[in-house]
Amino acid sequence: MILHYMLQKDECLMISSEDPNIPENVLHLSFIEFDLFLESFKPGLLGVRAIVIPFSFTDEHKGANNGNLFHIWVLNCKYLRYLDLSGSTFEILPRSIKKLKHLRYLALMNNRRIRKLPDSICNLQNLEELILFGCEELETLPKKLRKLINLQRMSITTKQSVLPESDIASLCFLEELNIGDCDNLESLFGGVKLPALRFLRIMDCKNLKCLPLDIHHFPQLEDLCIADCENFEWPGVHEDMNSVLKLKLLLFSMVNVPHSLLAYANTLQTLVFIECYELEELPEGVLNMTCLKTLNILGCPKLMSLPNGIHGLKALEVLVIEDCPILYSKYQPQVGEYWHQISHIKHTLINP
C-alpha cells in the first residue's frame, strides 16, 4: 500500500541523529534509528497521521520490551492512520492499540519475536490492511477477526494448523489474502466461501495438500499464486464448467504442476511458471488460451520446448524466458532453431 498521506513536504519528516527535532505540525514521521523513536515523543505530536520505523534485526536487544513506549505513542497519537513496524522486535503490542480508531494500515512484517496479538486489535474497525507476513513465532491470529469490517487486504504467517476460516470468510470487503510460511497448514477453506476475494497468494506452506479451487468457494477470484508448496496436489478437472474459476492471472512455483489448464482457456491473461524444476512440458490447454497476453517461464531447466502451435496465440504480446537453458538454445533470438515460431510476439525477453 502506498502511503497516500505524504503529500506536503512541510508535513513529512525523516528523523535522523543529525536533526532529531520534530516540529509540532508534522503529520508523517519516518525514523532512521530505533533510538530516535525511543527519545522523540512529545505531547505536541497529537496530529501525527503516519509513522514508519524501519527497524533492523540488530535492534533486538533494544526493541524487545518497549511495549510501554509504544503504549505512550498510542495514547497520544489518536489520529494515526498509517503505522509501519516492519522488522520490529516487539514481543507484545499493548491492548491500548484499540484506541487508534482511525488506523487504516498496520504492518508488523518480519517481526521474529511476537507470539500473540491482543484481541483488542479487532476493534480497529477502520483498518483496511493488516500485514503479519514473516511473523514466524505468531502462535495464533487474534480472535474475532470478523470485527475488522473494513479490512480489504491481509497477509499472514502463523503456526496454526487451522485458520479461523469462518471469521476470514465474514470479512465482506476482503479482496486480497496472502498466506506464507504456515508450515502447519494442511488444508484451507474447504467449508467456507470468500465472497469478495480477488487475489489469493499462498507461498512456502510446505504441508499444504488441498485447496478447493472452484467458483463456489471463490466467486470473484482473478489472481492466484501457489508457490513452493511441495505437497500441494492440484484438483482434478472440473466436470461442471459452471464451477470453474474465472482466473486472469495464474502463477506456479511448485513440483506438481497441473496436467491441464483447459478450464481457464477463455479467461486467463497472464501465466507464470517460476522454478518448476521438474517441468518438462507445458500443461495441456495452453494453446487454447485465446486471451493470453503474457507468458513468463523462469527457472524451468528441464522444459524441453514451447508448444508447436504457439504462433496461434494471437493475443500473446509478452514472452519472457529466463534460466531455462534448453529453451534458450532453441529459441535464442535470431539464431535459435525455433526462433521463427515466436518472432512475431511484440515483446520477447530470452536470457540463458
Long-range contacts (C-beta under 8 A, 24 or more apart in sequence): 1-105, 1-128, 1-129, 1-153, 3-28, 3-50, 3-52, 3-82, 5-49, 5-50, 5-81, 5-82, 6-50, 15-40, 28-52, 28-82, 30-54, 34-59, 34-62, 34-63, 35-62, 37-69, 38-62, 38-66, 38-69, 41-69, 41-72, 41-73, 41-76, 43-76, 45-76, 45-77, 46-76, 46-77, 46-78, 46-79, 47-79, 48-77, 48-79, 48-80, 49-79, 49-80, 49-81, 49-82, 50-80, 50-81, 50-82, 50-83, 50-84, 51-77, 51-80, 51-82, 51-83, 51-84, 52-82, 52-84, 53-84, 53-85, 53-88, 54-86, 54-87, 55-85, 55-86, 55-87, 55-88, 55-89, 56-87, 57-87, 57-89, 57-112, 59-89, 60-89, 60-113, 62-89, 63-88, 63-89, 63-90, 64-89, 64-90, 64-91, 64-113, 65-91, 66-90, 67-91, 67-92, 67-93, 67-94, 68-94, 70-94, 71-96, 74-99, 74-100, 75-99, 78-102, 81-105, 83-107, 85-111, 86-110, 86-111, 86-131, 87-111, 89-113, 90-114, 91-115, 92-116, 92-118, 93-117, 93-118, 93-121, 94-118, 95-120, 96-120, 97-121, 97-124, 98-123, 98-124, 100-124, 101-125, 101-126, 102-126, 103-127, 104-128, 104-129, 105-129, 106-130, 106-131, 107-131, 108-132, 108-135, 109-133, 109-134, 109-135, 109-155, 110-134, 110-135, 111-135, 112-136, 112-137, 113-137, 114-138, 115-139, 116-140, 117-141, 117-142, 118-142, 119-143, 119-144, 122-146, 122-147, 122-148, 123-147, 124-148, 125-149, 125-150, 126-150, 127-151, 128-152, 128-153, 129-153, 129-154, 130-154, 130-155, 131-155, 132-156, 132-157, 132-158, 133-157, 133-178, 133-180, 133-181, 134-180, 134-181, 136-181, 145-170, 145-171, 146-170, 146-171, 149-173, 152-176, 153-177, 154-178, 155-179, 155-180, 156-180, 156-182, 157-181, 157-182, 158-182, 159-183, 159-184, 160-184, 160-185, 161-185, 161-186, 163-188, 165-189, 165-191, 165-192, 166-192, 168-192, 168-194, 169-193, 169-194, 169-195, 171-196, 172-196, 175-199, 176-200, 177-201, 178-202, 178-203, 179-203, 179-205, 180-204, 180-205, 181-205, 182-208, 183-207, 186-210, 187-211, 189-217, 189-218, 192-217, 193-217, 193-218, 193-219, 194-218, 194-221, 195-219, 195-220, 196-220, 197-221, 198-222, 198-223, 199-223, 200-224, 200-225, 201-225, 201-227, 202-226, 202-227, 202-229, 203-227, 203-228, 203-229, 204-228, 204-229, 205-229, 205-232, 206-230, 206-231, 207-231, 208-232, 209-233, 210-235, 211-235, 213-245, 214-238, 214-243, 214-244, 214-245, 215-242, 215-243, 215-244, 215-245, 215-246, 216-243, 218-245, 221-245, 221-246, 221-247, 222-246, 222-247, 222-248, 222-249, 223-247, 223-248, 223-249, 224-249, 224-250, 224-251, 225-249, 225-250, 225-251, 226-251, 226-252, 226-253, 226-254, 227-251, 227-252, 227-253, 227-254, 227-274, 228-253, 228-254, 228-275, 229-254, 230-254, 230-255, 232-256, 234-258, 237-262, 237-263, 238-263, 252-276, 257-283, 258-283, 259-283, 259-284, 260-284, 260-285, 261-285, 261-286, 261-289, 262-288, 264-289, 265-289, 265-290, 266-290, 266-291, 267-291, 268-292, 269-293, 269-294, 270-294, 270-295, 270-296, 271-295, 271-296, 272-296, 272-297, 272-298, 273-297, 273-298, 273-300, 273-303, 274-298, 274-299, 275-299, 275-300, 276-300, 276-303, 277-301, 277-302, 278-302, 279-303, 280-304, 281-305, 282-306, 282-307, 287-312, 287-313, 289-313, 289-315, 290-314, 290-315, 291-315, 292-316, 293-317, 293-318, 294-318, 294-319, 294-320, 295-319, 295-320, 296-320, 297-321, 297-322, 297-324, 297-327, 298-322, 298-323, 298-324, 299-323, 299-324, 300-324, 300-327, 301-325, 301-326, 302-326, 303-327, 305-330, 305-338, 306-331, 306-338, 306-341, 306-342, 308-341, 310-341, 310-342, 311-341, 311-342, 311-344, 316-345, 317-345, 317-346, 317-347, 318-345, 318-346, 318-347, 318-348, 319-345, 319-347, 319-348, 319-349, 319-350, 320-348, 320-349, 320-350, 321-348, 321-349, 321-350, 321-351, 322-349, 322-350, 322-351, 323-351, 323-352, 325-352, 328-352
